[in-house]
Amino acid sequence: METELKVLRRDGMDTWYEGLMRAFGGVDESPEERALWDDLTEFERSIGAWEGGQCVGTAGAFSFRLSVPGGAFVPAAGVTMVSVAATHRRRGILTAMMRRQLDEVRALGEPLAVLTASEPAIYGRFGYGIASRQLSAEIDTSRVTLAVPPGTDAVRLRYAPVGEVAEQCEALYVRSVGSRPGMPLRMPGWERLPLLDPPAERGGASPLQCVVAERDGETVGYVRFHTKPESDAAGPKGSVRLRQIDALDPAASAALWRFLFGIDLTSTLFVRNRPLDDSWQYLVSDIRRCRLQVRDVLHLRLVDVGAGLAARTYRTPVDVVFGVQDDFCPWNSGRWRLTGDASGASCVRTDDPAELELSVRELGAAYLGGTSLAALADAGLVRELRPGALAGASHAFGSEKAPWLPHGF
């Protein structure tokens, strides 16, 4: 039977979503989570691969604006809910959906497409490169202490109902979102995502708790977390599971981290999805007892090389000609001259000889400043054709802060 790609309709949502859930293990989401995705799904940007009345493939996109080096927010397609039924693998369904999706992203004028991958090997062939990573830790708070900067003791902490202070916490996120590349500017409705707290996903831990940090009557930070009580013959050995933390300054941040380290009856702090340069690492007494782990998060593709490279700024002046290879979106292939600095940039096609040669995948990996062009060259993935071009471009592409995606989509 022939497989047909169709735009998702509301009356087909249940069948479409059931196929998606089956592909990701078949465990139903909580009603509150399903309701959120029903509300956030952009039906006109979602497609299904249908075989008769059966949905055998899904893919969607959210309309995001992503922070990039320099602080601008660039239109980006947040690729999401991609699945192919196990019965229909290796039939070209995923390729067909990616083809249609990227053509539509281009038609909408979005220079970037981004996604988080269930398996990192899937999307490189479609031109996505790993543009940001996340830090996780398992901190032995019975052995690790925290030094704090001046002013920390002037910050007042108090417990607050999660819903009661949700608006204040979201305002802090909005204030911080442009300070680090890779963060999405949340559209209306997305502020509900960090508040999801289905009991089935707590793993025996408490309901979501919140502590806010205040100074002179102003909210300057917050932390959301779970606690899980445990004990053995030696006594309590509970754990703290961090969900989100945000603060406006070093003292407020340190006050919140110190609170997490010192919660009674706990001896382990589980930290998930934090920036690679997160500040607490430089305050701890013993980094080895923090058991750090790093993994990929945001995969980024330049759908329009010229518009994408012109949308961000550069740490130092750069004038370089890229020879770009893009087999899946051939409109990007060819030579592009990038000129720019900290105030702005332009990127246009040129007949001048290429000075650096790379694929669109490597360009996506370097785009947010988290992966250097020099490191990619050391791996044989970027080729320098003019001596000195690599060092200058690699430094210019860097970011003062590590790129970071604070939540999935």
CORPEUR-V593245 format. One record per helix or strand of 3 or more residues. SS is the DSSP state (helix for helix, strand for strand). FROM is the first residue (numbers start at 1). TO is the last residue. If there is no record, write none. Layout:
# CORPEUR-V593245
SS:FROM:TO + SS:FROM:TO
This chain:
# CORPEUR-V593245
strand:4:7 + helix:10:23 + helix:31:40 + helix:43:45 + strand:47:51 + strand:54:67 + strand:73:84 + helix:86:88 + helix:93:108 + strand:112:116 + helix:124:126 + strand:133:140 + helix:152:154 + strand:156:159 + helix:166:179 + helix:190:195 + helix:199:201 + strand:209:215 + strand:218:228 + strand:238:247 + helix:250:261 + strand:266:274 + helix:279:282 + helix:287:290 + strand:293:296 + strand:298:302 + helix:305:310 + strand:318:325 + helix:330:332 + strand:334:341 + strand:344:349 + strand:356:359 + helix:360:366 + helix:373:378 + strand:382:384 + helix:389:397
